[in-house]
Amino acid sequence: MNELATYSQQLAQLIDAIGEDDFPAQLVRTLRALVPIDDATVLLYPERTYPVVAHFEVPEGSDSSTLSQFVLGPFLLDPFYIAGTEQRFGLFRLRELAPTGFKDSEYYKNWYRNCGYQDECGYVISLGEGAFLNIALGKIHPRSSFGAAQVRTLEDVLPVIQCLCQQHWSVEASADQGDTVDLRAQLHQALQHFGKSLLTDREVQVINLVLHGHSTKTVAERLSISIETVKLHRKHAYAKLEVSSQAELFYLFLDSLMSAKDYDGGDTLVAYMQPPQSA
């Protein structure tokens, strides 16, 4: 059976799977009929709640996944998630979205690298009402990557993939959530305000960009200040936060975020750094 015939067969099965639990897995099978894919994850981002892992595959040589922790906070720093919040939809390669210095960031070292991807293509698809979908397609074998022809193929099928995904997830993504707390908005607020109780406004800006994976140079360009000024602000911020590296900064942010109970705004460090009350 040739490639087109195989794809057509898988596509027919995908259409039949709309509204069924097997739809995400069939979606991946359909894309694999067109392009060699080593690993795939489908993440649904509802408008107001935490991400939902619709499909994932445990990487070779591993018996577990870090996605259960990823969806509680680290996803805020993911370039594909950020693209969705900025309403940038379509097919992207990671290198199109990631800031300069991304591979030196603690997000990359402690989360992204764990997935084993050597290269990634991802769909970011709008589901309306602030909800969107990320279909992450990875190459995990050493020195493997998506070739130009493979990327064009994935781009060519975007309209049909987008249409079918919107049909499948339309009810779930746009369901009336009533008085449901906007958890995603809370997480964005926590990231935006991280360190504000201890740092100057400029130091907060620098730290936020560092957490997102920006290099010293791109932080300077974003804020229109010199590289030396960035280094000075970062040094002062690290001292005030009692951290000595980007790794410690990253874990301080995650720990304070995940430790926050009934978060209602402000800097998560306020409660995090309070000494425990004695019984």
LINJO-V839892 format. One record per residue. N is the residue number from 1. RES is the residue in one letter. OMEGA is omega in degrees with one decimal (NA if undefined). Layout:
n: <N & N>
res: <RES & RES>
omega: <OMEGA & OMEGA>
This chain:
n: <1 & 2 & 3 & 4 & 5 & 6 & 7 & 8 & 9 & 10 & 11 & 12 & 13 & 14 & 15 & 16 & 17 & 18 & 19 & 20 & 21 & 22 & 23 & 24 & 25 & 26 & 27 & 28 & 29 & 30 & 31 & 32 & 33 & 34 & 35 & 36 & 37 & 38 & 39 & 40 & 41 & 42 & 43 & 44 & 45 & 46 & 47 & 48 & 49 & 50 & 51 & 52 & 53 & 54 & 55 & 56 & 57 & 58 & 59 & 60 & 61 & 62 & 63 & 64 & 65 & 66 & 67 & 68 & 69 & 70 & 71 & 72 & 73 & 74 & 75 & 76 & 77 & 78 & 79 & 80 & 81 & 82 & 83 & 84 & 85 & 86 & 87 & 88 & 89 & 90 & 91 & 92 & 93 & 94 & 95 & 96 & 97 & 98 & 99 & 100 & 101 & 102 & 103 & 104 & 105 & 106 & 107 & 108 & 109 & 110 & 111 & 112 & 113 & 114 & 115 & 116 & 117 & 118 & 119 & 120 & 121 & 122 & 123 & 124 & 125 & 126 & 127 & 128 & 129 & 130 & 131 & 132 & 133 & 134 & 135 & 136 & 137 & 138 & 139 & 140 & 141 & 142 & 143 & 144 & 145 & 146 & 147 & 148 & 149 & 150 & 151 & 152 & 153 & 154 & 155 & 156 & 157 & 158 & 159 & 160 & 161 & 162 & 163 & 164 & 165 & 166 & 167 & 168 & 169 & 170 & 171 & 172 & 173 & 174 & 175 & 176 & 177 & 178 & 179 & 180 & 181 & 182 & 183 & 184 & 185 & 186 & 187 & 188 & 189 & 190 & 191 & 192 & 193 & 194 & 195 & 196 & 197 & 198 & 199 & 200 & 201 & 202 & 203 & 204 & 205 & 206 & 207 & 208 & 209 & 210 & 211 & 212 & 213 & 214 & 215 & 216 & 217 & 218 & 219 & 220 & 221 & 222 & 223 & 224 & 225 & 226 & 227 & 228 & 229 & 230 & 231 & 232 & 233 & 234 & 235 & 236 & 237 & 238 & 239 & 240 & 241 & 242 & 243 & 244 & 245 & 246 & 247 & 248 & 249 & 250 & 251 & 252 & 253 & 254 & 255 & 256 & 257 & 258 & 259 & 260 & 261 & 262 & 263 & 264 & 265 & 266 & 267 & 268 & 269 & 270 & 271 & 272 & 273 & 274 & 275 & 276 & 277 & 278 & 279>
res: <M & N & E & L & A & T & Y & S & Q & Q & L & A & Q & L & I & D & A & I & G & E & D & D & F & P & A & Q & L & V & R & T & L & R & A & L & V & P & I & D & D & A & T & V & L & L & Y & P & E & R & T & Y & P & V & V & A & H & F & E & V & P & E & G & S & D & S & S & T & L & S & Q & F & V & L & G & P & F & L & L & D & P & F & Y & I & A & G & T & E & Q & R & F & G & L & F & R & L & R & E & L & A & P & T & G & F & K & D & S & E & Y & Y & K & N & W & Y & R & N & C & G & Y & Q & D & E & C & G & Y & V & I & S & L & G & E & G & A & F & L & N & I & A & L & G & K & I & H & P & R & S & S & F & G & A & A & Q & V & R & T & L & E & D & V & L & P & V & I & Q & C & L & C & Q & Q & H & W & S & V & E & A & S & A & D & Q & G & D & T & V & D & L & R & A & Q & L & H & Q & A & L & Q & H & F & G & K & S & L & L & T & D & R & E & V & Q & V & I & N & L & V & L & H & G & H & S & T & K & T & V & A & E & R & L & S & I & S & I & E & T & V & K & L & H & R & K & H & A & Y & A & K & L & E & V & S & S & Q & A & E & L & F & Y & L & F & L & D & S & L & M & S & A & K & D & Y & D & G & G & D & T & L & V & A & Y & M & Q & P & P & Q & S & A>
omega: <-178.8 & -173.4 & -179.0 & 179.5 & 178.6 & 178.4 & -179.2 & 178.5 & 179.6 & 179.7 & 177.3 & 178.6 & 178.1 & 178.4 & 178.4 & -175.2 & 179.7 & -178.7 & -179.1 & -179.0 & -175.7 & -175.1 & -178.6 & 179.2 & 178.5 & 175.9 & 179.0 & 178.4 & 179.8 & 179.4 & 178.1 & 177.8 & -178.5 & -172.1 & 175.5 & -178.6 & -178.6 & -175.0 & -179.8 & 175.6 & 176.7 & -177.9 & 176.1 & 177.3 & 176.3 & -174.7 & -167.6 & -173.1 & 179.3 & 176.7 & 177.1 & 177.1 & -177.6 & -179.8 & 172.7 & 179.4 & -179.7 & -178.9 & 177.4 & 178.4 & 179.4 & 178.2 & -178.1 & 178.3 & 178.0 & -175.0 & -179.6 & 175.7 & -179.3 & -174.7 & 179.9 & -179.5 & -177.7 & 179.6 & -179.6 & -176.8 & -177.3 & -178.0 & 179.5 & 176.3 & 180.0 & 177.2 & 179.5 & 179.7 & 177.3 & 179.2 & 172.4 & -174.2 & -179.8 & 176.5 & -179.1 & 165.6 & -178.0 & -175.2 & 175.9 & -173.7 & -173.8 & 177.7 & 173.8 & -178.3 & -176.7 & -177.3 & 175.3 & -177.4 & 178.4 & 174.6 & 179.3 & -174.4 & -172.3 & -179.9 & -173.8 & -176.8 & -179.8 & 179.9 & 175.0 & -177.0 & 169.6 & 177.5 & -178.8 & 166.4 & -179.9 & 171.0 & 169.1 & -170.2 & 178.3 & 175.2 & 178.8 & 176.4 & 177.5 & 178.9 & 176.3 & -175.5 & 172.7 & 175.2 & -176.1 & -178.8 & -173.0 & 168.1 & -175.2 & -178.9 & -177.3 & 177.1 & 176.6 & 179.9 & 176.4 & 177.8 & -178.1 & -179.5 & 179.5 & 178.1 & 178.2 & 178.7 & 178.8 & 176.5 & -177.6 & -177.6 & -179.6 & -177.2 & -178.3 & 177.5 & 178.9 & -178.1 & -177.8 & 178.1 & 179.0 & 176.8 & -176.8 & -172.8 & -175.0 & -177.7 & -177.5 & -174.7 & -175.4 & -179.3 & 178.6 & -178.4 & 173.5 & -177.5 & 179.6 & 178.0 & 179.8 & -174.3 & -180.0 & 177.9 & 177.2 & -179.8 & 177.0 & 178.9 & 179.1 & 178.6 & -178.4 & -175.3 & -177.3 & 177.3 & -174.8 & -180.0 & -175.4 & -170.4 & 171.3 & 180.0 & -179.4 & 177.6 & 177.1 & 178.6 & -179.4 & -178.1 & 179.5 & 179.4 & 176.1 & 178.7 & 179.9 & 174.8 & -180.0 & 176.0 & 177.5 & -178.8 & -177.4 & 172.7 & 179.3 & -179.9 & -179.7 & -174.1 & 179.7 & 175.9 & -178.0 & 177.3 & 179.6 & 177.6 & 176.0 & -179.0 & 179.9 & 178.3 & -180.0 & 178.4 & -179.7 & -180.0 & 178.9 & -179.1 & -179.2 & -179.6 & 179.4 & 173.1 & -177.6 & -178.0 & 176.2 & 179.0 & 179.7 & 177.0 & -179.3 & -178.0 & 174.8 & 177.9 & -178.2 & -179.3 & -179.1 & 179.2 & -176.3 & 178.3 & -177.0 & 177.5 & 179.5 & -177.8 & 179.4 & 174.8 & 176.6 & -176.9 & 179.8 & -179.9 & -178.8 & 178.8 & -175.3 & -174.6 & 175.5 & 177.8 & -179.8 & 179.1 & 178.4 & -178.7 & NA>
